[in-house]
Amino acid sequence: MKLRTEIEPDIHKAEIIFPSVLKSLTDYTEFVAKNGDEENIEYQKVVTYLSELTGKNIEEHDYMIWEYWEGDGEHRESFKIALSEPNVVSDITLSELTEIIKRIVLIEIPEYLKLDFITRNGFEWELCAYYHQFLKLNFKKYSYGIFNRQKNKDGEWYEPTIEEIVAALWNKK
């Protein structure tokens, strides 16, 4: 199912600005290795540049601009920075919610989003993270925990189905 443009991540913009984000991160790392940046002057320049490039307030996020190697590496961190932020969408349909949950649970990205840029770099997980952010922004009672194993009334553990996750969110909208 194709979702509306205001729901989908803008992966085309991410693909365009990704090289600039990546270069900014690696250039900063090289600068710090050679010169240090105890006063964070260069860091602030990078944050300002990335904020202008992406349209995001980079300081409000947990991006690892100088320690990306401890997290996901420079390519994944650059993609996360380049990827658009989700929008508030007031009229989400049940079928749209179901499609989003399906993409997260099955890590299933539809063909129209499977750009070579995404698949070559393995950015499917980052797209799933985007959809989690979208749900958090648009469903007041969203919790990452609803995707985790649950206990039934008999105390037995089970994996919630797509339908159960959808019902939990839809009923808490």
Beta strands, then each sheet from edge to edge (+ up, - down):
strand 1: 150-151
strand 2: 157-158
sheet 1: 1+ 2-
end
